[in-house]
């Protein structure tokens, strides 16, 4: 494979999560010679790797699924309001099998380098096994949260017990009976995993870096009536997918919290708390853009934490302070705060007593020593860019994507990067990504990329590259959209703040999926404005 004169594929896809599977399916239906490389042993992406106990989606199941196929939507019946990892993985496997995609995927294969050859207009892609393939187009579907991050803590390699990262949890059951478990991190995975591990372990010590807002999920089995009635809602869901900010309805009151009396405000928030899920942050129109309004919502949640956790000192350490609610991804979990009421669960505030080192037998902070048998790193990801920069992608004139993004990623629409012809990034930095229902974003991105490839094929063109000016203008739009929110008041993975040395740039587009779709559609209808389209044998710029 990989002869200079031969092109192995029209399109090579990297990743076989929901984005890669849908891209592969659309390419196959359109008659492209296509293939995918996947580092895991099976499909599912996020839901293949995140097998930790308690892993569950924070978007309702009936919305966290594909809508491009009416029959697929009708035939799959979700069992719970918020699906757990095993069910979501089965859905991904069902989709892959139904679409006949498995023969098109090479599993257990990491892409270690991709280089663009301007003379042939093709990408040369090398795998960890030493194979090289040549493809006309390269589509990355590597996921926003796939590059697991473990912080560099002194002594980490000396620990003699078992250690796990929530994003790389073993496929086999982990026996924690009678063991002392330390959990580092209280983001979404830490919040979800704690109640489950506390049911098994003899002791659990939670090492908290930053207190996090979390709301109840209100999870429950879906009733037979709800399941039977879902197909009738299909057309409405499809319409809402393109006309709502998140790609699905998040109901609000339509009123500002600052214009709402105390009694009414409390009643609305109590209803949202009892309902469960993240809709509490959308109950009022001003809590996402006004600090005074946001503080009223944050104080409501803080009071809930204080009344839930019985020990006042522990409760106060768990109360998030110093940043607005909703500027980190709002966590959803039934039972997180009540778990701290159990005698065998202890909270360590790393801001008051930082970790000095991991020892052979546990963790030593500035204030105490904690003997442990198991370490769980719920420390998140090098989000949005990490999986891309680790692939050693080299574009036009030897330009390295990793070096180009050292001061923060820039892209055009989150779908393409200037200097990297025929490279497309599904849910790349600069798209709505995790600030919308990512399944709706994936469907839009895949359809948009497919249509561009079909346009190139029908016009006998073979190279598409984002223009520098269009990319710079889009970077300004991404920054401006974030500037209209409260996100910059918080150090979060949206800004890369969880990774030492990473440039602080707000990476998602915060203007809403509906606005983003209109912009992308306008670009396409205007002959793919902002792209240079050519036959590949034309001189480079």
DONUTOR-146063 format. One line per 3 residues: their letters; for each residue x, y negated, z of C-alpha. Coordinates in nm, 3 decimals. Layout:
a = X,Y,Z | ... $
// end
This chain:
xxx = 0.000,0.000,0.000 | 0.093,-0.363,-0.033 | 0.264,-0.369,-0.376 $
xxx = 0.316,-0.734,-0.472 | 0.117,-0.687,-0.790 | -0.173,-0.509,-0.629 $
xxx = -0.456,-0.637,-0.411 | -0.591,-0.370,-0.179 | -0.907,-0.556,-0.077 $
xxx = -1.112,-0.855,-0.175 | -1.173,-0.929,0.192 | -1.004,-0.796,0.504 $
xxx = -1.181,-0.849,0.836 | -0.995,-0.843,1.168 | -1.218,-0.723,1.451 $
xxx = -1.521,-0.496,1.480 | -1.730,-0.670,1.739 | -2.064,-0.823,1.642 $
xxx = -1.896,-1.081,1.418 | -1.678,-0.832,1.235 | -1.959,-0.580,1.193 $
xxx = -2.202,-0.834,1.051 | -1.935,-0.979,0.819 | -1.844,-0.632,0.697 $
xxx = -2.209,-0.545,0.641 | -2.276,-0.858,0.434 | -1.958,-0.811,0.231 $
xxx = -2.050,-0.450,0.159 | -2.399,-0.547,0.044 | -2.250,-0.817,-0.181 $
xxx = -2.021,-0.567,-0.352 | -1.687,-0.689,-0.219 | -1.404,-0.442,-0.164 $
xxx = -1.375,-0.487,0.209 | -1.221,-0.327,0.514 | -1.166,-0.405,0.882 $
xxx = -0.891,-0.345,1.135 | -0.994,-0.303,1.498 | -0.758,-0.275,1.792 $
xxx = -1.004,-0.069,1.997 | -1.110,0.289,1.944 | -1.469,0.190,1.873 $
xxx = -1.694,-0.098,1.772 | -1.842,-0.357,2.005 | -1.566,-0.610,2.068 $
xxx = -1.638,-0.783,2.399 | -1.880,-0.509,2.494 | -1.628,-0.237,2.412 $
xxx = -1.362,-0.384,2.642 | -1.566,-0.535,2.926 | -1.682,-0.216,3.094 $
xxx = -1.640,-0.339,3.450 | -1.924,-0.254,3.688 | -2.194,-0.519,3.665 $
xxx = -2.100,-0.645,3.317 | -2.417,-0.795,3.174 | -2.518,-1.059,2.922 $
xxx = -2.633,-1.398,3.051 | -2.866,-1.451,2.752 | -3.194,-1.260,2.747 $
xxx = -3.177,-0.937,2.549 | -3.451,-1.033,2.304 | -3.240,-1.335,2.205 $
xxx = -2.896,-1.172,2.226 | -2.941,-0.959,1.916 | -2.936,-0.994,1.538 $
xxx = -3.227,-1.159,1.357 | -3.114,-1.127,0.995 | -3.291,-0.791,0.958 $
xxx = -3.658,-0.763,1.054 | -3.650,-0.383,1.058 | -3.345,-0.372,1.286 $
xxx = -3.513,-0.613,1.524 | -3.836,-0.414,1.522 | -3.679,-0.075,1.575 $
xxx = -3.446,-0.155,1.865 | -3.624,-0.176,2.200 | -3.442,-0.345,2.489 $
xxx = -3.495,-0.200,2.835 | -3.409,-0.500,3.055 | -3.446,-0.877,3.055 $
xxx = -3.065,-0.913,3.066 | -2.900,-0.614,2.902 | -2.605,-0.444,3.069 $
xxx = -2.283,-0.357,2.887 | -2.368,0.007,2.805 | -2.692,-0.090,2.632 $
xxx = -2.534,-0.372,2.433 | -2.254,-0.140,2.324 | -2.511,0.117,2.209 $
xxx = -2.679,-0.158,2.006 | -2.349,-0.243,1.835 | -2.286,0.125,1.762 $
xxx = -2.640,0.161,1.628 | -2.591,-0.136,1.395 | -2.257,-0.005,1.267 $
xxx = -2.396,0.342,1.204 | -2.716,0.214,1.043 | -2.519,-0.009,0.804 $
xxx = -2.271,0.267,0.717 | -1.973,0.064,0.837 | -1.758,0.319,1.018 $
xxx = -1.577,0.442,0.702 | -1.475,0.080,0.639 | -1.300,0.035,0.976 $
xxx = -0.953,0.146,1.080 | -0.955,0.174,1.459 | -0.668,0.166,1.710 $
xxx = -0.488,-0.081,1.487 | -0.354,-0.422,1.587 | -0.268,-0.683,1.325 $
xxx = 0.078,-0.815,1.410 | 0.136,-1.054,1.119 | -0.046,-1.215,0.827 $
xxx = 0.136,-1.419,0.562 | -0.012,-1.613,0.271 | 0.166,-1.583,-0.065 $
xxx = 0.091,-1.896,-0.266 | 0.216,-1.746,-0.594 | -0.040,-1.465,-0.591 $
xxx = -0.304,-1.635,-0.376 | -0.321,-1.337,-0.142 | -0.265,-1.250,0.221 $
xxx = -0.014,-0.984,0.321 | -0.133,-0.830,0.648 | 0.091,-0.608,0.859 $
xxx = -0.027,-0.374,1.136 | 0.148,-0.244,1.445 | 0.189,0.092,1.270 $
xxx = 0.407,-0.063,0.999 | 0.143,-0.058,0.725 | 0.099,-0.361,0.502 $
xxx = -0.209,-0.440,0.297 | -0.276,-0.722,0.055 | -0.610,-0.900,0.051 $
xxx = -0.752,-1.196,-0.136 | -0.942,-1.329,0.166 | -0.876,-1.284,0.538 $
xxx = -1.161,-1.323,0.785 | -1.087,-1.324,1.156 | -1.362,-1.193,1.382 $
xxx = -1.146,-1.158,1.691 | -1.387,-1.311,1.939 | -1.372,-1.618,2.161 $
xxx = -1.295,-1.420,2.476 | -1.076,-1.129,2.373 | -0.719,-1.229,2.464 $
xxx = -0.719,-1.117,2.828 | -0.511,-1.339,3.057 | -0.330,-1.232,3.372 $
xxx = -0.154,-1.518,3.551 | 0.215,-1.488,3.629 | 0.209,-1.423,4.002 $
xxx = 0.542,-1.345,4.171 | 0.580,-0.976,4.247 | 0.295,-0.862,4.025 $
xxx = 0.498,-0.576,3.881 | 0.587,-0.443,4.228 | 0.232,-0.350,4.327 $
xxx = 0.213,0.027,4.384 | -0.164,0.060,4.386 | -0.408,0.059,4.096 $
xxx = -0.467,-0.264,3.907 | -0.730,-0.354,3.648 | -0.831,-0.656,3.441 $
xxx = -1.207,-0.694,3.402 | -1.157,-0.753,3.030 | -0.968,-0.424,2.991 $
xxx = -1.159,-0.199,3.228 | -1.096,0.179,3.199 | -1.344,0.392,3.008 $
xxx = -1.338,0.649,3.286 | -1.512,0.578,3.619 | -1.290,0.413,3.882 $
xxx = -1.327,0.570,4.227 | -1.309,0.303,4.497 | -1.455,0.501,4.785 $
xxx = -1.264,0.427,5.105 | -1.026,0.185,4.930 | -0.925,-0.172,5.003 $
xxx = -0.991,-0.386,4.696 | -0.868,-0.736,4.615 | -1.044,-0.940,4.347 $
xxx = -0.859,-1.241,4.206 | -1.089,-1.486,4.031 | -1.449,-1.598,4.069 $
xxx = -1.553,-1.674,3.715 | -1.829,-1.486,3.537 | -1.666,-1.142,3.555 $
xxx = -1.559,-1.184,3.917 | -1.909,-1.291,4.015 | -2.067,-0.997,3.833 $
xxx = -1.822,-0.733,3.954 | -1.814,-0.821,4.325 | -2.157,-0.686,4.429 $
xxx = -2.089,-0.361,4.245 | -1.743,-0.304,4.393 | -1.861,-0.400,4.742 $
xxx = -2.108,-0.109,4.729 | -1.820,0.136,4.686 | -1.512,0.000,4.859 $
xxx = -1.422,0.015,5.227 | -1.296,-0.345,5.217 | -1.313,-0.622,4.959 $
xxx = -1.109,-0.940,4.970 | -1.206,-1.209,4.716 | -0.927,-1.451,4.629 $
xxx = -1.107,-1.761,4.508 | -0.924,-2.017,4.299 | -1.219,-2.246,4.220 $
xxx = -1.568,-2.216,4.372 | -1.819,-2.156,4.096 | -2.183,-2.242,4.046 $
xxx = -2.394,-1.928,4.006 | -2.768,-1.885,3.974 | -2.984,-1.572,4.008 $
xxx = -3.044,-1.367,3.696 | -3.390,-1.253,3.794 | -3.318,-0.938,3.599 $
xxx = -3.587,-0.674,3.569 | -3.707,-0.400,3.334 | -3.910,-0.526,3.039 $
xxx = -4.269,-0.413,3.051 | -4.414,-0.191,2.781 | -4.637,-0.480,2.676 $
xxx = -4.335,-0.710,2.635 | -4.151,-0.448,2.434 | -4.450,-0.377,2.212 $
xxx = -4.518,-0.746,2.152 | -4.164,-0.840,2.050 | -4.196,-0.761,1.674 $
xxx = -4.481,-1.012,1.647 | -4.246,-1.288,1.767 | -3.986,-1.222,1.499 $
xxx = -4.080,-1.504,1.260 | -4.094,-1.755,1.545 | -3.751,-1.647,1.671 $
xxx = -3.603,-1.681,1.323 | -3.744,-2.034,1.290 | -3.616,-2.134,1.632 $
xxx = -3.272,-1.995,1.555 | -3.205,-2.281,1.313 | -3.396,-2.560,1.484 $
xxx = -3.285,-2.541,1.848 | -2.972,-2.657,2.021 | -2.873,-2.313,2.150 $
xxx = -3.024,-2.098,1.874 | -3.310,-1.995,2.101 | -3.554,-2.177,2.323 $
xxx = -3.432,-2.301,2.660 | -3.750,-2.464,2.793 | -3.729,-2.800,2.966 $
xxx = -3.972,-3.047,3.118 | -3.886,-3.320,2.870 | -3.835,-3.557,3.163 $
xxx = -3.532,-3.717,3.324 | -3.457,-3.601,3.677 | -3.383,-3.962,3.776 $
xxx = -3.738,-4.054,3.676 | -3.893,-3.764,3.867 | -4.008,-3.786,4.228 $
xxx = -3.841,-3.573,4.494 | -4.134,-3.336,4.549 | -4.188,-3.274,4.178 $
xxx = -3.816,-3.236,4.117 | -3.780,-2.979,4.393 | -4.083,-2.785,4.271 $
xxx = -3.943,-2.763,3.919 | -3.601,-2.652,4.038 | -3.750,-2.397,4.278 $
xxx = -3.951,-2.250,3.992 | -3.639,-2.225,3.776 | -3.440,-2.069,4.061 $
xxx = -3.711,-1.808,4.114 | -3.735,-1.737,3.740 | -3.362,-1.680,3.712 $
xxx = -3.125,-1.739,3.422 | -2.954,-2.054,3.304 | -3.262,-2.258,3.211 $
xxx = -3.228,-2.453,3.536 | -2.958,-2.669,3.373 | -3.199,-2.763,3.094 $
xxx = -3.497,-2.839,3.315 | -3.435,-3.214,3.289 | -3.304,-3.420,3.001 $
xxx = -3.034,-3.620,3.181 | -2.844,-3.369,3.397 | -2.601,-3.285,3.117 $
xxx = -2.497,-3.642,3.043 | -2.542,-3.851,3.358 | -2.331,-3.791,3.670 $
xxx = -2.594,-3.922,3.911 | -2.859,-3.697,3.755 | -2.621,-3.402,3.751 $
xxx = -2.543,-3.450,4.122 | -2.911,-3.398,4.211 | -2.915,-3.063,4.033 $
xxx = -2.575,-2.964,4.175 | -2.686,-3.050,4.528 | -2.991,-2.828,4.488 $
xxx = -2.770,-2.531,4.395 | -2.519,-2.613,4.670 | -2.800,-2.608,4.926 $
xxx = -2.907,-2.267,4.795 | -2.556,-2.135,4.855 | -2.551,-2.274,5.209 $
xxx = -2.886,-2.116,5.296 | -2.791,-1.781,5.137 | -2.452,-1.727,5.301 $
xxx = -2.495,-1.677,5.674 | -2.147,-1.779,5.790 | -2.126,-2.160,5.758 $
xxx = -1.749,-2.166,5.701 | -1.766,-1.906,5.425 | -2.062,-2.084,5.271 $
xxx = -1.876,-2.414,5.261 | -1.575,-2.251,5.093 | -1.810,-2.108,4.829 $
xxx = -1.978,-2.441,4.755 | -1.842,-2.593,4.431 | -1.727,-2.951,4.475 $
xxx = -1.555,-3.207,4.259 | -1.703,-3.120,3.922 | -2.051,-3.138,3.762 $
xxx = -2.267,-2.829,3.735 | -2.283,-2.689,3.382 | -1.938,-2.815,3.280 $
xxx = -1.801,-2.469,3.344 | -2.007,-2.185,3.199 | -2.290,-2.136,3.447 $
xxx = -2.262,-1.790,3.599 | -2.563,-1.563,3.635 | -2.572,-1.284,3.890 $
xxx = -2.816,-1.126,4.131 | -2.651,-1.075,4.468 | -2.315,-1.254,4.443 $
xxx = -2.357,-1.490,4.736 | -2.542,-1.241,4.957 | -2.250,-0.999,4.917 $
xxx = -2.044,-1.228,5.140 | -2.287,-1.153,5.424 | -2.152,-0.799,5.441 $
xxx = -1.898,-0.734,5.717 | -1.646,-0.564,5.488 | -1.630,-0.853,5.238 $
xxx = -1.392,-1.143,5.301 | -1.328,-1.466,5.113 | -0.983,-1.623,5.084 $
xxx = -0.965,-1.983,4.964 | -0.652,-2.007,4.752 | -0.663,-2.384,4.759 $
xxx = -0.615,-2.374,5.135 | -0.372,-2.080,5.135 | -0.220,-2.007,4.791 $
xxx = -0.081,-1.667,4.695 | 0.292,-1.655,4.762 | 0.347,-1.312,4.613 $
xxx = 0.202,-0.976,4.531 | 0.382,-0.715,4.735 | 0.412,-0.341,4.686 $
xxx = 0.116,-0.295,4.919 | -0.106,-0.599,4.867 | -0.107,-0.978,4.859 $
xxx = 0.068,-1.229,5.081 | -0.069,-1.582,5.096 | 0.071,-1.877,5.286 $
xxx = -0.168,-1.790,5.566 | -0.193,-1.411,5.588 | -0.102,-1.071,5.446 $
xxx = -0.368,-0.847,5.290 | -0.297,-0.473,5.252 | -0.472,-0.348,4.935 $
xxx = -0.508,-0.026,4.741 | -0.660,-0.179,4.427 | -0.615,-0.516,4.254 $
xxx = -0.882,-0.646,4.017 | -0.783,-0.941,3.797 | -1.099,-1.131,3.705 $
xxx = -0.877,-1.401,3.560 | -1.038,-1.455,3.222 | -0.892,-1.516,2.879 $
xxx = -0.676,-1.735,2.663 | -1.006,-1.844,2.517 | -1.087,-1.942,2.159 $
xxx = -0.729,-1.954,2.028 | -0.534,-1.680,2.207 | -0.639,-1.390,1.987 $
xxx = -0.558,-1.596,1.676 | -0.223,-1.735,1.785 | -0.107,-1.388,1.892 $
xxx = -0.156,-1.258,1.536 | 0.144,-1.445,1.388 | -0.052,-1.603,1.104 $
xxx = 0.160,-1.791,0.851 | -0.001,-2.006,0.584 | 0.106,-2.227,0.298 $
xxx = 0.474,-2.327,0.295 | 0.554,-2.105,0.594 | 0.330,-2.299,0.832 $
xxx = 0.270,-2.109,1.156 | -0.081,-2.129,1.302 | 0.064,-2.092,1.651 $
xxx = 0.296,-2.390,1.602 | 0.029,-2.594,1.424 | -0.199,-2.552,1.725 $
xxx = 0.061,-2.624,1.994 | -0.097,-2.964,2.063 | -0.446,-2.822,2.042 $
xxx = -0.639,-2.648,1.765 | -0.779,-2.834,1.468 | -1.004,-2.676,1.210 $
xxx = -1.265,-2.768,0.956 | -1.608,-2.677,1.095 | -1.444,-2.410,1.310 $
xxx = -1.443,-2.195,0.996 | -1.119,-2.281,0.814 | -0.780,-2.440,0.878 $
xxx = -0.593,-2.677,0.647 | -0.273,-2.518,0.521 | -0.419,-2.167,0.545 $
xxx = -0.597,-2.093,0.216 | -0.855,-1.813,0.205 | -0.850,-1.774,0.584 $
xxx = -1.187,-1.796,0.757 | -1.242,-1.792,1.134 | -1.578,-1.673,1.264 $
xxx = -1.661,-1.867,1.585 | -1.325,-2.042,1.561 | -1.231,-2.348,1.768 $
xxx = -1.434,-2.640,1.646 | -1.755,-2.439,1.606 | -2.036,-2.418,1.863 $
xxx = -1.899,-2.084,1.986 | -2.001,-2.020,2.348 | -2.201,-2.344,2.372 $
xxx = -2.475,-2.169,2.177 | -2.614,-1.819,2.154 | -2.306,-1.662,1.998 $
xxx = -2.515,-1.408,1.800 | -2.693,-1.697,1.627 | -2.358,-1.867,1.562 $
xxx = -2.218,-1.542,1.421 | -2.512,-1.497,1.186 | -2.475,-1.852,1.059 $
xxx = -2.097,-1.830,1.014 | -2.113,-1.495,0.838 | -2.383,-1.611,0.599 $
xxx = -2.197,-1.934,0.527 | -1.865,-1.757,0.457 | -2.041,-1.493,0.244 $
xxx = -2.207,-1.764,0.034 | -1.876,-1.943,-0.020 | -1.713,-1.618,-0.134 $
xxx = -2.004,-1.552,-0.370 | -1.969,-1.904,-0.509 | -1.599,-1.851,-0.574 $
xxx = -1.668,-1.519,-0.744 | -1.946,-1.659,-0.964 | -1.733,-1.954,-1.077 $
xxx = -1.418,-1.751,-1.140 | -1.235,-1.928,-0.859 | -1.018,-1.745,-0.610 $
xxx = -0.876,-1.990,-0.354 | -1.052,-2.207,-0.096 | -0.862,-2.429,0.144 $
xxx = -0.977,-2.692,0.390 | -0.849,-3.043,0.320 | -0.636,-3.221,0.580 $
xxx = -0.859,-3.529,0.577 | -1.176,-3.324,0.627 | -1.012,-3.138,0.913 $
xxx = -0.905,-3.459,1.086 | -1.252,-3.606,1.046 | -1.409,-3.292,1.191 $
xxx = -1.170,-3.299,1.488 | -1.295,-3.652,1.558 | -1.655,-3.531,1.543 $
xxx = -1.580,-3.247,1.785 | -1.416,-3.490,2.028 | -1.700,-3.740,1.993 $
xxx = -1.965,-3.475,2.062 | -1.781,-3.366,2.376 | -1.745,-3.728,2.481 $
xxx = -2.123,-3.762,2.498 | -2.132,-3.490,2.766 | -1.984,-3.438,3.112 $
xxx = -1.745,-3.162,3.007 | -1.433,-3.377,3.042 | -1.499,-3.415,3.414 $
xxx = -1.392,-3.054,3.467 | -1.080,-2.846,3.414 | -1.221,-2.542,3.234 $
xxx = -1.133,-2.286,2.972 | -1.329,-2.503,2.727 | -1.025,-2.732,2.752 $
xxx = -0.766,-2.456,2.790 | -0.708,-2.562,3.151 | -0.690,-2.202,3.275 $
xxx = -0.367,-2.136,3.082 | -0.045,-2.297,3.204 | 0.115,-2.504,2.929 $
xxx = -0.184,-2.491,2.695 | -0.278,-2.823,2.537 | -0.585,-2.982,2.693 $
xxx = -0.823,-3.021,2.401 | -1.197,-2.961,2.418 | -1.239,-2.678,2.170 $
xxx = -1.612,-2.604,2.114 | -1.844,-2.830,1.915 | -2.090,-2.964,2.173 $
xxx = -2.339,-3.124,1.936 | -2.575,-2.828,1.926 | -2.616,-2.537,1.687 $
xxx = -2.903,-2.708,1.505 | -2.692,-3.016,1.424 | -2.391,-2.800,1.340 $
xxx = -2.595,-2.590,1.097 | -2.720,-2.901,0.918 | -2.364,-3.030,0.881 $
xxx = -2.238,-2.698,0.742 | -2.534,-2.671,0.506 | -2.467,-3.023,0.383 $
xxx = -2.103,-2.932,0.315 | -2.212,-2.628,0.112 | -2.480,-2.810,-0.084 $
xxx = -2.230,-3.081,-0.173 | -2.006,-2.831,-0.354 | -1.822,-2.735,-0.035 $
xxx = -1.716,-3.087,0.045 | -1.387,-3.094,0.231 | -1.253,-2.783,0.059 $
xxx = -1.017,-2.755,-0.236 | -1.141,-2.476,-0.462 | -0.913,-2.345,-0.735 $
xxx = -0.815,-2.048,-0.949 | -0.502,-1.988,-0.748 | -0.254,-2.059,-1.024 $
xxx = -0.286,-2.433,-0.986 | 0.004,-2.619,-0.823 | -0.009,-2.657,-0.445 $
x = -0.044,-3.000,-0.296 $
// end
